[in-house]
Amino acid sequence: MIARRLRMNTPSKSSITRLIAYLTNSQGSSNRVQDVRITGCESEDATWASMEILAVQQQNTRAKSDKTYHCMISFQEGEHPSPEEIAEIEQRFCESLGYGGYQRVSVLHGDTEHLHLHIAINKIHPEKLTIHEPFYDHRELARVCTELERQYGLAVDNHTFRTQARPNAAINMEKAGDIESLTGWIQRNCLADLKDAQDWKAFGAVLAKHGLTLKARGNGFVFASGELHVKASSIDRSLSKTSLEKRLGRFEGISPSSSMKSQKTYERKPLSAGASRLWSEYQREEQERQNKRERLRQERMEQREEAVKDFRLRNLLIKNMTSGILNKLILYRLSHNRLKKQLQKKQWIDWLRAKAGQSHPAGRHALREKQGASQRRTDAALRVLEFGRARYRFNPEERESFFIRVERQSGSRAVIWGTDLERAVAESGMAIGDRISLHKIGAEAVSVHQRQEAGQGHVEKARIAGQRNHWRIDVLAKRISEEALAYLQSRYEGHSSYLRGIERYPLEPETITRKGTRIFAEGVKENGGRLFVSRQATDAELRCIMDFAERHYKDVTIHAPDPLRARMKDPITQHPEQKRTQEQSQDEGYGR
């Protein structure tokens, strides 16, 4: 059994909802998610449980570190503990870390050779709202692993914590890069002889035989081979300064022996014997690349010098002009901006735009392709407005088919038709208001009936060849349920409605102070990315919060009781700048 913590390098990018969504996603494999266990949450569904955990995390505004503890427990190949044992093991680990009464979601994966358990723990206490960070958790995880292996008869693993980071890093670099390190070379060629040396003279003879020298640096020793240095204690703990002086006596220095010649020295080369023939070719190509980089650097320096000379000449001409001081200042600024533009590194997109502006055909084509791809990514997420069975294209004379009415993020709407869409909808479990992605995964040849005019006003059905498209629907974001909504609203007493939106811009009536604090007018409050208004809100406050939403949000969803929601919607429909189509006014999601 092996247990380790999986850390997020950037705490700001940590998201409990994304983590739980990833852990519970089957990814097309029936064996991936074998069991899901939720602890400390009201909901029994992992999606809503993640929202509950997120609501608790957002109430702690002081903690700047990662608020989620992600632990993985892996069993050896062939080990399959019972569900009861898995639950006991999970509880044991959480209690040992101090997370016994905390919210968490545990997911058992079986899509690899080793059965493993993921535990996503909310580090914020559900009642105290304080954060708990276990220190030296690696020691606690190793201790619990040892106890559980003995208790449940599991295979024994080595849980000794490694403190020698440098040698491990060097050996790992050897395995990854296939280049022999100085640390590994010393361990393989002369470590045994160095341990057998009984005095400093014999120790120095071993070093001279292998082309090494010993130097005192700081409070320890280093081995040197040419310009390369490596800490002696990183080779082996028996070669530390304390251990060597205890075994060989006080270090007074090692005088090099003129009669002793190096028989074997360290040389940077591949570990694989079969790749030694290609090493020389690699070195030659690398030298050519280095020479090319040096030439380009020289050219860049020459261009920089020419730009600076041109800049100084322009400034000299400006200095000798007879115009006023204001005109000179403007010319100086223009000259400085020109120099800055000449010296700054040009990004790929800027270079592409420059080529497109110069009527470069390939540049124009690449820029149009990139803009088209960006637009396609923008419209990839679709919001479901309506779906069901109807006459094709809503024509009473056509045969019945299945349709989905969607809204793109750009605001445009479309209706997708297809018989196979009914199956895709049932498998995805989507609902009205969800954000989905729609993919065409194939087509099959079919024969269908089509109405054709036979002349003299007669219409008959003809059987023609066609194709039936096959679809896949991925639900990107579920619409919040009433149960989850009630739970979230209960966390914020004194408020009964809020607005959710995306892409907020710092416009009026929001004011940003020097310290970055946002100030809202007319009693508008913000918490966790949501805007709140009190139950006893006045018409002015409602008008203010809706004006703010119109300015700052592309997509607005109102969650409130019907009376308050009606009061908030009325000013919107009467707003002179608001243009709503008939289809938009019939949208029951109250989205804009």
Sequence and secondary structure as in RCSB ss.txt:
>XXXX:A:sequence
MIARRLRMNTPSKSSITRLIAYLTNSQGSSNRVQDVRITGCESEDATWASMEILAVQQQNTRAKSDKTYHCMISF
QEGEHPSPEEIAEIEQRFCESLGYGGYQRVSVLHGDTEHLHLHIAINKIHPEKLTIHEPFYDHRELARVCTELER
QYGLAVDNHTFRTQARPNAAINMEKAGDIESLTGWIQRNCLADLKDAQDWKAFGAVLAKHGLTLKARGNGFVFAS
GELHVKASSIDRSLSKTSLEKRLGRFEGISPSSSMKSQKTYERKPLSAGASRLWSEYQREEQERQNKRERLRQER
MEQREEAVKDFRLRNLLIKNMTSGILNKLILYRLSHNRLKKQLQKKQWIDWLRAKAGQSHPAGRHALREKQGASQ
RRTDAALRVLEFGRARYRFNPEERESFFIRVERQSGSRAVIWGTDLERAVAESGMAIGDRISLHKIGAEAVSVHQ
RQEAGQGHVEKARIAGQRNHWRIDVLAKRISEEALAYLQSRYEGHSSYLRGIERYPLEPETITRKGTRIFAEGVK
ENGGRLFVSRQATDAELRCIMDFAERHYKDVTIHAPDPLRARMKDPITQHPEQKRTQEQSQDEGYGR
>XXXX:A:secstr
 EEEEE  SSGGG  HHHHHHHHH  TT TTTEEEEEEES S SSHHHHHHHHHHHHHT  S  S  EEEEEEE 
 TT    HHHHHHHHHHHHHHHT TTS EEEEEE SSSS EEEEEEE B TTT  B   TTHHHHHHHHHHHHHH
HHT           HHHHHHHHHHHHH B  HHHHHHHHTHHHHHH  SHHHHHHHHHHTT EEEEETTEEEEEE
TTEEEEHHHH GGGSHHHHHHHH S       SS   S      BS GGGHHHHHHHHHHHHHHHHHHHHHHHHH
HHHHHHHHHHHHHHHHHHHT  S HHHHHHHHHHHHHHHHHHHS   HHHHHHHHHHTT HHHHHHHHHHHHHHH
HHHTSSEEEEEEEEEEGGG TTS EEEEEEEEETTS EEEEE TTHHHHHHHHT  TT EEEEEEEEEEEEEEEE
EEEEETTEEEEEEEEEEEEEEEEEEEE    HHHHHHHHHTSTTEEEEEE S     TT EE TT  EE STT E
EETTEEEEETT  HHHHHHHHHHHHHH SS EEES HHHHHHHHHHHHT TT    HHHHT TT   
